[in-house]
Amino acid sequence: MADRGNHSDFATENHRKFNNERRSSKQWVKLNVGGTYFLTTKTTLCTDPNSFLYRLVQEDSDLISDRDETGAYLIDRDPTYFSPVLNYLRHGKLVINNDIAEEGVLEEAEFYNITELIRLVKERIRLKEKRPPNDCKKHVYRVLQFHEEELTQMVSSMSDGWKFEQLINIGSQYNYGNEENAEFLCIVSRECGSSVNSNDVEPTDRAKVLQQKGSRI
């Protein structure tokens, strides 16, 4: 009798393990998205009850979806943009790599009908469109007037990010005193920074006139 009891307990334990493994296997879902496999859980895919993925994995699903030879659901979509969708369902955050276009993720979010993800991606696109491009930098300009013999010293002493832009010969009509050396205008620029005085943003009216009358050398 004791042996029969032990055999019964052993059968019960095996049956319990079999049922647990069966329930566990039903929790994992394999997707074949455009030829790329994704392994996730039914719980993850059921995050949004209004989504295509929620309906897909229901036992009484109204969707007709083929499976491949491995049992994976076949979905004819671009796998590149599916990763951000699946990750959002996993942890509720929108994470998009720099090499992935937000517009592509939006298309997938709309296809799978994940409402909150659609809102987040649209907000990301809106903020990106408002952000100025990295190469859109403001510059300030200065016009310096000097004698011919001061040219070398002026160029060698340029610092603090100032760059040479143009040299204009304004002749001798603006000379002062009896010196015969020609005078020049030197136009320099630098990227706008917090230390730049607002008075430096625009050249003076006199400098504009001299630039129009002068010639590049």
C-alpha positions in Angstrom: 0.0 0.0 0.0 2.9 2.3 0.8 4.3 1.8 -2.7 1.0 2.5 -4.3 0.7 5.8 -2.3 4.2 6.9 -3.4 3.4 6.1 -7.0 0.3 8.3 -6.7 2.2 11.2 -5.2 4.8 10.9 -8.0 2.1 11.0 -10.7 0.4 14.0 -9.1 3.7 15.9 -8.9 4.5 15.3 -12.5 1.0 16.4 -13.6 1.4 19.6 -11.6 4.8 20.3 -13.2 3.4 19.6 -16.7 0.5 22.0 -16.1 2.9 24.7 -14.9 5.2 24.3 -17.9 2.1 24.4 -20.2 0.9 27.6 -18.6 4.4 29.2 -18.7 4.8 28.3 -22.4 1.5 30.0 -23.2 2.8 33.2 -21.6 5.7 33.5 -24.2 4.9 34.7 -27.7 7.1 34.7 -30.7 6.6 37.2 -33.4 8.0 37.2 -36.9 8.0 40.8 -38.0 9.2 41.2 -41.6 11.6 38.3 -41.2 13.0 39.3 -37.8 12.0 37.3 -34.7 10.9 39.0 -31.4 10.3 37.0 -28.2 8.1 38.6 -25.6 5.3 37.8 -23.2 1.5 37.8 -23.6 1.3 40.2 -20.7 3.5 42.7 -22.6 1.5 42.5 -25.8 -1.7 43.0 -23.8 -0.6 46.3 -22.3 -3.0 48.3 -24.4 -6.4 46.4 -24.7 -7.3 48.4 -27.8 -4.2 47.5 -29.7 -3.8 45.1 -32.6 -1.3 43.1 -30.6 -3.7 42.6 -27.7 -6.3 41.2 -30.2 -3.7 39.1 -31.9 -2.8 37.0 -28.9 -6.3 36.4 -27.5 -7.4 32.7 -27.7 -10.7 33.8 -29.3 -9.0 36.4 -31.5 -11.1 37.8 -34.4 -7.8 38.5 -36.3 -6.7 36.0 -39.0 -3.0 35.7 -38.7 -0.7 33.0 -40.2 2.2 31.5 -38.4 5.5 30.3 -39.7 7.0 26.8 -39.2 8.3 27.9 -35.7 4.8 28.9 -34.6 5.6 32.6 -34.7 2.9 35.1 -35.7 3.6 36.5 -39.1 3.4 40.3 -39.3 4.3 42.0 -42.5 5.9 45.2 -41.1 9.3 46.8 -40.9 11.2 45.3 -37.9 13.4 48.4 -37.6 10.5 50.4 -36.2 8.9 47.6 -34.2 11.7 47.6 -31.5 10.7 51.0 -30.1 7.0 49.9 -30.1 7.8 46.6 -28.2 10.1 48.4 -25.7 7.4 50.9 -25.0 4.9 48.1 -24.2 7.6 46.6 -21.9 8.4 49.6 -19.8 6.1 52.4 -20.8 8.9 54.7 -22.0 9.6 56.0 -25.5 13.2 55.2 -26.5 14.3 55.8 -30.1 17.9 55.4 -31.3 19.4 58.3 -33.2 19.5 56.3 -36.4 15.7 55.6 -36.3 13.3 58.2 -37.7 10.4 59.1 -35.4 8.1 59.2 -38.4 8.7 55.5 -39.0 7.9 54.7 -35.3 4.7 56.8 -35.6 3.6 54.8 -38.6 4.0 51.5 -36.6 2.3 53.0 -33.5 -0.7 53.9 -35.6 -0.7 50.5 -37.3 -0.8 48.7 -34.0 -3.2 51.3 -32.6 -1.3 52.0 -29.4 -2.9 55.3 -28.4 -0.5 56.6 -25.8 2.6 55.8 -27.9 1.1 57.7 -30.8 0.7 60.7 -28.6 4.3 60.5 -27.3 5.9 60.1 -30.8 3.9 63.0 -32.1 5.1 65.1 -29.2 8.7 64.1 -29.9 8.3 65.1 -33.6 6.7 68.4 -32.7 9.6 69.3 -30.3 12.2 68.2 -32.8 10.7 70.5 -35.5 10.8 73.5 -33.1 14.4 72.8 -32.2 16.9 74.9 -34.3 19.4 72.8 -36.2 22.9 72.4 -34.7 24.6 74.3 -37.5 22.3 77.4 -37.1 24.7 79.6 -35.2 24.5 83.4 -34.8 27.6 85.4 -35.5 28.6 88.9 -34.5 30.8 91.2 -36.6 33.3 93.9 -35.8 34.9 96.4 -38.2 38.4 97.5 -37.2 40.2 100.5 -38.8 44.0 100.6 -38.8 47.0 101.8 -40.7 49.0 99.7 -43.1 51.9 99.1 -40.7 49.5 97.9 -38.0 48.1 95.0 -40.2 50.5 92.3 -39.1 50.1 93.2 -35.4 46.4 93.2 -35.7 46.2 89.8 -37.4 48.6 88.2 -34.9 46.7 89.5 -31.9 43.3 88.2 -32.8 41.9 86.0 -30.0 38.8 85.0 -28.1 37.3 83.2 -31.1 37.5 86.1 -33.5 38.1 85.1 -37.1 39.2 87.2 -40.1 36.5 87.8 -42.7 37.5 90.6 -45.1 40.1 93.3 -45.6 39.0 96.5 -47.3 41.3 99.2 -48.6 39.7 102.6 -47.8 42.6 104.6 -49.4 44.2 107.7 -47.9 41.1 110.0 -47.9 40.4 108.9 -44.3 44.0 109.4 -43.1 44.5 111.8 -40.2 47.6 114.1 -39.9 50.3 114.0 -42.4 50.9 110.3 -42.6 50.8 108.8 -46.2 50.2 105.2 -45.2 47.0 103.7 -46.5 44.2 102.7 -44.1 42.2 99.6 -44.0 39.1 98.2 -42.6 39.3 94.6 -41.3 36.0 92.8 -40.7 36.2 90.0 -38.1 33.5 87.7 -36.7 32.9 85.1 -34.0 30.0 82.9 -32.8 27.6 84.7 -30.6 28.3 84.0 -26.9 27.2 85.3 -23.5 30.2 87.6 -23.2 29.5 89.4 -26.5 28.3 92.9 -26.1 25.0 93.6 -27.8 26.5 96.8 -29.3 28.8 94.6 -31.4 26.0 92.8 -33.3 25.6 95.3 -36.1 28.4 97.4 -37.7 28.1 101.2 -37.5 26.6 103.2 -40.3 30.0 104.6 -41.1 31.4 101.1 -41.4 28.6 100.0 -43.8 29.3 103.0 -46.1 33.0 102.2 -46.0 32.4 98.6 -46.9 30.3 99.7 -49.9 32.9 102.1 -51.1 36.0 99.9 -50.4 37.3 97.1 -52.4 38.7 93.7 -51.3 42.4 93.3 -51.7 
